Amino acid sequence: MDETSVSAAALGELPDELFEHDESARVDADRMTRPSLTYWSDAWRRFRENKVAMVSAALLVIIILFAIFQPMLSKYAYDDIDYFAINQGPTSKHVFGTDELGRDIFVRCWKGARVSLLIAFVVAILNGTIGILYGGISGYLGGAADNLMMRFCEIIESIPQMLWVVLLILIMKPGVFPIIIAIGATGWIGMARLFRGQVFQLKETEFVMASRTMGAGSFWIIIKHLLPNAMSPIIISMANVIPGAIFSEAFLSYIGLGVPLPTASWGVLASDGANKLLTYPYQLFFPAMLICITMLCFNLMGDGLRDALDPRMRQ
Amino acid sequence: MLKYTLKRFLSMLVTLFLVATVTFFLIHAIPGQPFEITRETPESVKAALYAKYGLDKPLLQQYFIYMKNLLHGDFGMSMKYKGQSVAGEVTSGMPVSAVIGFGGVLIGCLIGSVLGAIAALKNKGVVDYVVIVLAILGVSVPNFVFGSLIQRVFAVQLKWFPIQGWKGARYAVLPIMAASFTNIAFYARMLRTSMLDVMGQDYIYTAQSKGLTQGEIVRRHMLRNSFLPLVTSLGPMCAGVLTGNFVIEKIFNVPGIGQSMILAIQNFDYTMILGLTIIFAFISIVCYFMVDIVYGIVDPRIRVAK
């Protein structure tokens, strides 16, 4: 005879009345004591803890607010010419000084911020949309169609993007809208590649199969199931598109394909300022400073987003 | 390997052909007449100009003539400057661009790799933070801002180097410095990331358990594997080197190929833009092709996959 049966026999001598059911324990056994965290609230919590990213995000909000409201509230318009105040350095009347036509650089900087940020955001959305559609279709169809569509991407990619942009802008004539179209139409390849890769991984999963079994169409599956699951790499990559677009706009202005006069953009202001670097350095300094701060914020916030949305990527 | 190379070569030819075709029709889609002459011009002069550049022929015929010329290595003549050919512009500008480009990449790659490696090995050390800041600054400061800055400091204030132009080795210092700035940031960040990745791999533990010294592990296992992603970046990099650095060439007034392109764009010199674009595209496509081949040699898995 072994020990267990001995103790069982001993227990058997205890009368049942000595035991009672703990009702409270049974009811609460699998109740959640805290609200369950969704993926997004978890990501938001991680993002909030990242001080650098939060400061960057706050600065960006301030910059955007200034871009929206400063030109409305300023007593100068961005194209007000004042021949009695030409090329003045920063004064109390003109915080950032004036340019060669006596225009207030402070208001021009914020007017420029509007144009540059508008270009950047619309380009990011355009790139995202085209890339997701193209990559989604290509990845979902697979096989020969996928092969053909990716070959097309390779051909577009084989030329530096800026050359395509320059060609397209020459066709459409320089302006805000053509710049958006040109950068938007050529910069989506990366996004398409990324989403296609995600689709390839996700389309074999059980929940997609379940949805298909219930009769869901391809479009529904891509939009409803694949897209939300691939959202974090998409957001991260879109956050990287924005500084890139600001760069591209500045570059285009620098080679003379920027927004037409008298519109201001950061690129126009910086390239005008660069020409007067030796005589009036402050005219480059202020726009350049704004560009740098904005880029810095977008990059740091992008890194923060990456760490928050994809903790595995953190180093 | 031969089959892979052949396949890649054929697809490169197809890409070259398609790119040339698309570029040709895009340039011809630019609205307006190629010769915007403000003065009163006799019809006969206009007709003669059009005939000279073959613009009086139907578009499709122009296309075939252009493609035939391309096969013979004739990329066309400038529309604005008499007697200036696209090929001539490229042969005179390319070496200058290459000096700046290769200089920038070489210095950037060297300094960047060293910084990145140290940053990864001494994770969370001083160098690590320097590299992180540098990497962020490298992508946050536009290169024309940085270029103008060093021009002001080293040429105007300190007078160490000439402000602009291209008359000797001293003129190359500042442009190369400007070009290496983004590269340093890029390579430092890249090597740091890939090195940190490699450091966590199992074969590093194996090497440690074999009793190799830290120096030997770094040299024989970490560095070798960390440099693999660098090979992928070689393609765009080489292409960028040869197609010139538009902004830096403009700031320092260097007669490179990028400067030619900017001039052509500002003058609406259509034949020049067309020719230069196609040459730029050819250079990048050939560079990508060569990198693919190199990668196929370095990493056999890629050959099998394609």
Interface residues (C-beta under 8 A of the other chain):
Chain A: R151 E154 I155 S158 I159 P160 M162 L163 V166 L167 L168 L170 I171 K173 P243 F247 A250 F251 Y254 I255 G256 L257 A270 S271 A274 L277 L278 P281 L284 A288 I291 C292 M295 L296 N299 L300 Q315
Chain B: S11 T15 L18 V19 T23 L26 I27 A29 I30 P31 I136 L137 V139 S140 V141 P142 F144 V145 S148 Q151 R152 V156 T193 L196 P236 A239 G240 T243 F246 V247 K250 I251 I262 I265 Q266 F268 I273 T277 F280 A281 S284 I285 Y288
